[in-house]
Amino acid sequence: MAEFDDGKEEGALRTIGEVARATGIKAHVLRYWEQQFPMLKPLTRSGGRRYYRPEDVALVERIDALVNRQGYTLKGAKAALKGAPDPQAAAQAADPRTAPVDGDLVARLKSIRADLAAALAA
């Protein structure tokens, strides 16, 4: 959670500069994310000044976690935020090397390996 040390109450509106300082994300990146993520819509006042609500700050942190820490692309992060299946997780689930292994199957494979080794030794 972003730490604001500006003396404002916890639920106060924050400027883009305050959010940038608290989260470590540059203001131009926040503006770009506003274009890329339709659900990120801070309030705008006269002169185009942006004011982030606490839920906007939480969304910025979620996007940051997906993109910068979990390695999502912007497209994948959008899908994850919309609740769509994660394409990376789907690809991983389809990969047989990462599938869970059945204990009975492992025992049968070991038995076959032993039979083959015995047949080659004979």
C-alpha positions in Angstrom: 0.0 0.0 0.0 1.3 3.4 -0.9 2.6 5.5 2.0 1.6 9.1 1.9 3.4 11.4 4.3 1.7 14.6 3.3 -0.5 15.1 6.3 -3.7 14.4 4.4 -6.4 12.0 5.7 -6.2 8.5 4.4 -9.2 8.8 2.0 -8.1 12.2 0.6 -7.8 12.9 -3.1 -4.1 12.9 -4.3 -2.5 14.7 -7.2 -0.6 12.7 -9.8 2.6 14.0 -8.3 1.7 12.7 -4.8 0.8 9.3 -6.2 4.0 9.2 -8.3 6.1 9.9 -5.2 4.3 7.5 -3.0 4.3 4.6 -5.5 7.6 5.3 -7.2 5.9 5.3 -10.6 6.7 8.3 -12.7 3.9 10.7 -13.6 4.2 10.1 -17.3 3.8 6.4 -16.8 0.6 7.0 -14.8 -0.7 9.2 -17.6 0.1 6.4 -20.1 -1.6 3.8 -17.9 -4.7 6.0 -17.9 -4.8 5.6 -21.7 -4.1 1.9 -21.6 -6.4 0.9 -18.8 -9.9 2.3 -19.2 -10.8 1.4 -15.6 -8.2 3.8 -14.3 -10.0 7.2 -14.4 -8.9 9.7 -11.8 -11.1 12.7 -11.3 -10.1 15.7 -13.5 -10.7 19.3 -12.4 -10.3 22.6 -14.2 -7.1 22.8 -16.1 -7.0 19.0 -16.5 -5.5 18.4 -13.0 -5.8 14.8 -12.0 -7.0 13.8 -8.5 -6.6 10.1 -7.6 -9.1 8.6 -5.2 -8.0 5.8 -2.9 -9.5 3.2 -5.2 -7.5 4.7 -8.1 -4.3 4.4 -6.1 -5.1 0.8 -5.3 -5.7 0.1 -9.0 -2.3 1.8 -9.8 -0.6 -0.5 -7.3 -2.4 -3.6 -8.8 -1.3 -2.6 -12.3 2.3 -2.0 -11.0 2.3 -5.4 -9.4 1.1 -7.2 -12.5 3.4 -5.4 -15.0 6.5 -4.7 -13.0 6.7 -7.6 -10.6 4.8 -10.4 -12.1 6.0 -9.8 -15.7 2.6 -9.3 -17.4 2.4 -7.4 -20.7 -0.1 -4.5 -20.7 -2.5 -6.6 -22.7 -2.2 -9.5 -20.2 -2.6 -7.1 -17.2 -5.8 -5.7 -18.8 -7.1 -9.2 -19.2 -6.3 -10.1 -15.6 -7.9 -6.9 -14.3 -11.1 -7.6 -16.3 -11.2 -11.1 -14.9 -10.5 -12.8 -18.2 -8.3 -15.9 -18.0 -4.7 -15.2 -17.9 -3.1 -16.2 -21.2 0.2 -16.9 -19.4 -1.5 -19.2 -16.9 -3.4 -21.0 -19.7 -0.2 -21.6 -21.6 1.5 -22.9 -18.5 -1.5 -25.2 -17.7 -1.3 -26.6 -21.3 2.4 -27.4 -20.9 2.6 -31.1 -19.9 6.0 -30.4 -18.1 4.2 -28.3 -15.5 1.1 -30.5 -15.0 0.7 -32.3 -11.7 1.9 -35.9 -11.7 -0.3 -38.8 -10.6 1.5 -41.0 -8.1 0.2 -44.2 -9.7 1.5 -43.1 -13.1 4.9 -42.6 -11.6 4.9 -46.0 -10.1 3.9 -47.6 -13.4 6.6 -45.7 -15.3 9.2 -46.9 -12.8 8.0 -50.4 -13.2 8.3 -50.2 -17.0 11.8 -48.7 -16.7 12.8 -51.6 -14.5 11.3 -54.1 -17.0 13.2 -52.5 -19.9 16.5 -52.4 -17.9 16.0 -56.1 -17.1 15.3 -56.9 -20.8 18.4 -55.1 -22.0 20.6 -56.8 -19.4 19.4 -60.2 -20.5 
